[in-house]
Amino acid sequence: MPNCFPARGARALRKGFPMKILVAYKRVVDYNVRIQVKPDGTGVVTDGVKLSPNPFDDIALEEALRLREQGIAEEVIIATIAPADAQPHLRNGLAMGANRAIHVVTPGPVQPLAAARVFLKLIESVQPGLVILGKQAIDDDCSQTGQMLAALWDRPQATFASKLEVSGDKATVTREVDAGLETIEVDLPAVVTTDLRLNEPRFIKLPDIMKAKSKPIETIELASLNIEHGGEIRTTHYAPPAKRSRGVMVKDVAELVGLLKQKGLV
Amino acid sequence: MSKILIVAEHLNGQLNSATARCVTCARELKPDAIEVLVLADAPDAVAAQAAKLDGVTKVLTVARAENAHALAAVLAPQIAAAAKNGYTHLLLPSTTFGKDVAPRAAALLGTGQVSDIMSVTDPHTFTRPIYAGNAIVTVAAPTHAIVVGTVRTASWPAVGEAANTAPIEALSLDVVLPSHTRFVELQQASSERPDLQSAAKVVSGGRGVGSKENFEIIYKLADKLHAAAGASRAAVDAGYCPNDMQVGQTGKIIAPELYIAIGISGAIQHLTGIKDAGTIVAINKDAEAPIFEVADIGLVGDLFKLVPELEAAV
């Protein structure tokens, strides 16, 4: 088919027309939990451990809510790909302020490429002007899904964002890169991934938890999306990291400098 | 038979040392060829530096005005097109450059990506960290597709220079590039100090340093030791220093010979960034701080007294 239409989603971006924002909202093991590898190397212990929203996704949701409060967005939709018991997780995002949620139900975790393929399907129905994701999930630490989604969608990506400004059909994004701060301009629709300093997510208030109970959650079985397969990475073994042993305590600077000199470090 | 393509990271005509670390990882795969792809507006200087790296068999250059800045949306289609020329592996460093570009290229190639390669078991099997390095997984990439990976630079030393330089060839790619993503500016913290990611010595400050002004004490010691200056997330969040100094799970992962942590308590997320350091020195007033569990040398006391003493003594 000849590519004679603008990219999907672009139609909703007529000047002055507020857009929809799709936010990826993953549930992960809470960042304060000390991860234990199972002795048989088949995984990490997740039974009974506290689960929380991925911190970067909370930042993504906060940014979307602020854009809605500024009148730039009209609707914020959170989406997760998770087992059936993830509904309280989505209620949490709804209590924070999302308008509605999409729950793609899977038996187990999916990899970034599969997640990107799922989000591409959601984009087809939601038609967002922006998709905001965390720059990485703190469980698998892959840092891939946003970039893969942008590739499959054939739209711009602005990763590791520490500042986001939307004006008309463009966004200006400051990115935290190794060399400093890079600013790029992207046409919308686009994919943005969040870094830590983009914002500080709000706290959820009790009345909002009550309100969230009546907000809609759409559930979709992963299988019904008919996403493409292939390219899966297989995890075959889990091991604890090599430990650094505790060293020596010195009593003063002279002793410290003596040891460093012995090691040839100063 | 494996043939590896490494995408060079560079800025202002200088090849980033992360590329030489990728070459070390590539050599571990015992390949028949290691080729480096330089995408730039004027790639000659960078290509000449890449051609000297020990183990590199060829350097390919793509000179296009659009490649003046490393924009993932612009680079990825070129990388994907180049990678289809019979390569078994596509490697980038696990820096913000590689993390931005590699997944976009992997998706265009229709395959998954192995992030943060720590070690190579065989050409399709690798280890990588998850949960901020609290678990190490062995992963197997599909054998029928190109392997796309990012290389955890702290796990691999840089290769040295070879006696003979590799040939440099211009590559022409028939790829239409998007204009939907445009570079505006790069604000680089102007620093005379060594680069944090490749420095042999690093002096880092944390929340205990207390203010932006107090961070001078960190910089002074760093300068005396010819070290790079780093920081914990807490210090960056508090505005004591710029983001490019952050060391840890979500900042830079480094492996200097000497790491001096000053006023840093040692959250897991920070320790992730330093556990490959040769010698870790911790100075903290709290004897119970977790940093002392991983430090080779610990000193408990007031940093405002101890750090100037240390600066005077070295």
Contacts between the chains, C-beta under 8 A, distances in Angstrom:
chain1	res1	chain2	res2	distance
A	29	B	131	7.2
A	31	B	269	7.5
A	34	B	134	7.3
A	34	B	268	7.5
A	35	B	131	4.3
A	35	B	134	4.0
A	35	B	135	5.8
A	37	B	135	5.0
A	44	B	130	7.9
A	44	B	131	6.6
A	44	B	134	8.0
A	44	B	135	5.4
A	111	B	112	5.7
A	112	B	103	6.9
A	112	B	112	7.0
A	112	B	113	7.3
A	113	B	106	7.3
A	113	B	107	6.5
A	113	B	111	7.3
A	113	B	112	4.7
A	113	B	113	7.6
A	116	B	107	6.3
A	135	B	250	7.6
A	136	B	250	7.2
A	138	B	131	7.3
A	138	B	132	6.8
A	138	B	249	7.4
A	139	B	130	6.6
A	139	B	131	6.2
A	140	B	130	5.3
A	141	B	115	7.0
A	141	B	116	7.0
A	141	B	129	6.7
A	141	B	130	5.6
A	141	B	131	7.2
A	141	B	132	6.8
A	141	B	249	7.2
A	142	B	113	7.4
A	142	B	115	4.8
A	143	B	99	5.0
A	143	B	103	7.4
A	143	B	115	6.2
A	144	B	102	8.0
A	144	B	103	3.9
A	144	B	106	7.4
A	144	B	113	5.5
A	144	B	115	6.4
A	145	B	103	7.7
A	146	B	103	7.9
A	147	B	72	6.5
A	147	B	99	7.9
A	147	B	100	6.5
A	147	B	101	7.8
A	147	B	102	7.7
A	147	B	103	3.7
A	147	B	104	4.6
A	147	B	107	7.2
A	148	B	103	4.9
A	148	B	104	7.0
A	148	B	106	6.7
A	148	B	107	3.8
A	149	B	107	7.8
A	150	B	72	7.8
A	150	B	73	7.1
A	150	B	104	6.4
A	151	B	76	6.3
A	151	B	103	7.4
A	151	B	104	4.4
A	151	B	105	7.7
A	151	B	107	3.7
A	151	B	108	5.2
A	152	B	107	5.5
A	154	B	178	7.7
A	155	B	180	7.0
A	156	B	73	5.4
A	156	B	178	7.6
A	156	B	180	4.8
A	156	B	181	4.3
A	157	B	72	5.8
A	157	B	73	6.1
A	157	B	100	7.5
A	157	B	104	6.7
A	157	B	181	7.5
A	158	B	181	7.9
A	159	B	72	7.3
A	159	B	96	7.9
A	159	B	99	7.3
A	159	B	100	4.9
A	160	B	96	6.1
A	160	B	99	7.9
A	160	B	100	7.4
A	162	B	243	6.9
A	172	B	184	6.9
A	175	B	96	7.8
A	176	B	96	7.3
A	176	B	243	4.8
A	176	B	244	7.6
A	177	B	96	4.3
A	177	B	97	7.4
A	177	B	100	8.0
A	177	B	186	7.7
A	177	B	244	7.7
A	178	B	95	5.3
A	178	B	96	4.7
A	178	B	97	7.1
A	178	B	197	6.7
A	178	B	244	6.4
A	178	B	252	6.8
A	179	B	11	6.0
A	179	B	186	6.3
A	179	B	188	5.3
A	179	B	244	6.7
A	180	B	186	6.2
A	180	B	187	5.0
A	180	B	188	4.3
A	180	B	189	5.3
A	180	B	242	7.0
A	180	B	243	7.8
A	180	B	244	5.1
A	181	B	186	7.4
A	181	B	187	4.5
A	181	B	242	8.0
A	181	B	243	7.0
A	181	B	244	7.9
A	182	B	183	7.6
A	182	B	185	7.4
A	182	B	186	4.8
A	182	B	187	7.7
A	183	B	184	4.1
A	183	B	185	5.0
A	183	B	186	7.7
A	183	B	187	7.7
A	184	B	71	6.8
A	184	B	181	6.1
A	184	B	182	6.4
A	184	B	183	5.8
A	184	B	184	5.8
A	185	B	181	7.7
A	185	B	182	4.7
A	185	B	184	5.5
A	186	B	180	6.3
A	186	B	181	5.2
A	186	B	182	7.5
A	187	B	180	4.2
A	187	B	181	7.7
A	190	B	180	7.7
A	195	B	243	7.9
A	195	B	250	7.5
A	196	B	233	7.0
A	196	B	237	7.1
A	196	B	250	6.1
A	197	B	236	7.6
A	197	B	237	6.9
A	197	B	243	6.6
A	228	B	110	8.0
A	230	B	110	6.3
A	230	B	111	7.2
A	230	B	142	7.5
A	230	B	145	7.6
A	231	B	106	7.7
A	231	B	110	5.8
A	231	B	111	3.7
A	231	B	112	4.3
A	231	B	142	6.2
A	231	B	145	6.3
A	232	B	112	5.9
A	232	B	142	6.8
A	233	B	112	4.5
A	233	B	113	7.6
A	233	B	114	6.0
A	233	B	139	5.1
A	233	B	140	7.0
A	233	B	141	5.6
A	233	B	142	7.7
A	234	B	139	6.6
A	234	B	140	4.4
A	235	B	137	5.0
A	235	B	138	7.1
A	235	B	139	5.2
A	235	B	140	8.0
A	236	B	125	7.5
A	236	B	137	8.0
A	236	B	138	4.9
A	236	B	139	6.9
A	236	B	140	5.7
A	237	B	137	6.7
A	237	B	138	4.0
A	238	B	135	5.4
A	238	B	136	7.5
A	238	B	137	5.4
A	238	B	138	8.0
A	239	B	127	8.0
A	239	B	135	7.0
A	239	B	136	4.9
A	239	B	137	7.6
A	239	B	138	7.6
A	240	B	134	7.7
A	240	B	135	6.6
A	240	B	136	7.4
A	241	B	129	7.1
A	241	B	133	5.6
A	241	B	134	6.5
A	241	B	135	7.0
A	241	B	136	5.4
A	241	B	275	7.4
A	244	B	275	6.0
A	244	B	280	7.4
A	244	B	294	4.5
A	244	B	296	7.9
A	246	B	292	7.2
A	246	B	293	5.7
A	246	B	294	7.5
A	246	B	295	7.7
A	247	B	280	7.6
A	247	B	295	5.5
A	247	B	296	3.6
A	247	B	297	5.5
A	247	B	298	6.6
A	248	B	296	7.4
A	248	B	297	6.0
A	248	B	298	7.2
A	249	B	292	7.3
A	249	B	297	7.9
A	249	B	298	4.6
A	249	B	299	7.2
A	249	B	300	7.0
A	250	B	297	6.0
A	250	B	298	7.1
A	250	B	299	5.3
A	251	B	299	7.9
A	252	B	299	7.5
A	253	B	299	7.3
A	253	B	306	5.8
A	253	B	309	4.3
A	253	B	310	5.1
A	253	B	313	5.7
A	254	B	313	7.0
A	256	B	281	6.9
A	256	B	297	6.1
A	256	B	299	5.5
A	256	B	310	6.8
A	257	B	310	7.0
A	257	B	313	4.7
A	257	B	314	6.1
A	259	B	297	5.6
A	260	B	258	7.4
A	260	B	279	7.7
A	260	B	281	7.4
A	260	B	297	7.5
A	260	B	314	7.5
A	263	B	279	6.1
A	265	B	201	7.4
A	265	B	257	6.6
A	265	B	258	4.6
A	265	B	278	8.0
A	265	B	279	6.1
A	266	B	225	6.7
A	266	B	258	8.0
A	266	B	314	4.5
